[in-house]
Amino acid sequence: MALEITDLPHPARDDLRLTDVLFALSDPERLACVRRIAEGPWALAQCTTSGPWMSKSAKSHLRRVLREAGVIRIESRGRGGRLSIRHEDLEARFPGLIGSVLGAAAKT
């Protein structure tokens, strides 16, 4: 019997909470990852800014926090995946927030 892999759960737009989004973006590694994804969708393996020293579990945790907060979407693609920012959902719930955070992060 083959094991079926399903997509990871993502919060619905109406379930996004400002405190969760801000917490997810408060960590420098997670923020750097989101900044890189903002340039265009990324392959799952690309979402790390610290290099090879970061363990798989740390990378997984980084992505899980961002996904569960509703900041990113992870689409399964075979053994990998594709990461993208949930711009429309974030903008609908918190107008201007993601643009402001990413703009401020780019200046530092």
TAJOCOR-V322539 format. One record per residue. N is the residue number from 0. RES is the residue in three letters. PHI is phi in radians with two decimals (NA if undefined). Layout:
N_RES_PHI / N_RES_PHI
This chain:
0_MET_NA / 1_ALA_-1.37 / 2_LEU_-1.46 / 3_GLU_-1.61 / 4_ILE_-1.70 / 5_THR_-1.85 / 6_ASP_-1.15 / 7_LEU_-1.25 / 8_PRO_-1.28 / 9_HIS_-2.20 / 10_PRO_-1.16 / 11_ALA_-1.18 / 12_ARG_-0.91 / 13_ASP_-1.21 / 14_ASP_-1.62 / 15_LEU_-1.17 / 16_ARG_-2.04 / 17_LEU_-0.99 / 18_THR_-1.11 / 19_ASP_-1.18 / 20_VAL_-1.11 / 21_LEU_-1.13 / 22_PHE_-1.09 / 23_ALA_-1.06 / 24_LEU_-1.51 / 25_SER_-1.38 / 26_ASP_-1.51 / 27_PRO_-1.01 / 28_GLU_-1.17 / 29_ARG_-1.17 / 30_LEU_-1.09 / 31_ALA_-1.09 / 32_CYS_-1.11 / 33_VAL_-1.12 / 34_ARG_-1.07 / 35_ARG_-1.23 / 36_ILE_-1.15 / 37_ALA_-1.06 / 38_GLU_-1.29 / 39_GLY_2.65 / 40_PRO_-0.97 / 41_TRP_-2.05 / 42_ALA_-1.28 / 43_LEU_-0.93 / 44_ALA_-1.20 / 45_GLN_-1.44 / 46_CYS_-1.40 / 47_THR_-2.70 / 48_THR_-1.96 / 49_SER_-1.63 / 50_GLY_1.64 / 51_PRO_-1.25 / 52_TRP_-1.22 / 53_MET_-1.28 / 54_SER_-1.21 / 55_LYS_-1.05 / 56_SER_-1.18 / 57_ALA_-1.19 / 58_LYS_-1.11 / 59_SER_-1.09 / 60_HIS_-1.10 / 61_LEU_-0.97 / 62_ARG_-1.17 / 63_ARG_-1.12 / 64_VAL_-1.07 / 65_LEU_-1.13 / 66_ARG_-1.18 / 67_GLU_-1.18 / 68_ALA_-1.40 / 69_GLY_1.58 / 70_VAL_-1.39 / 71_ILE_-2.14 / 72_ARG_-2.02 / 73_ILE_-2.00 / 74_GLU_-1.84 / 75_SER_-1.20 / 76_ARG_-2.48 / 77_GLY_1.11 / 78_ARG_-1.49 / 79_GLY_-2.07 / 80_GLY_-2.96 / 81_ARG_-2.23 / 82_LEU_-1.87 / 83_SER_-2.55 / 84_ILE_-1.43 / 85_ARG_-1.52 / 86_HIS_-0.93 / 87_GLU_-1.07 / 88_ASP_-1.15 / 89_LEU_-1.14 / 90_GLU_-1.18 / 91_ALA_-1.16 / 92_ARG_-1.44 / 93_PHE_-2.35 / 94_PRO_-0.92 / 95_GLY_1.43 / 96_LEU_-1.12 / 97_ILE_-1.12 / 98_GLY_-1.12 / 99_SER_-1.15 / 100_VAL_-1.12 / 101_LEU_-1.18 / 102_GLY_-1.14 / 103_ALA_-1.18 / 104_ALA_-1.16 / 105_ALA_-1.20 / 106_LYS_-1.45 / 107_THR_-1.71
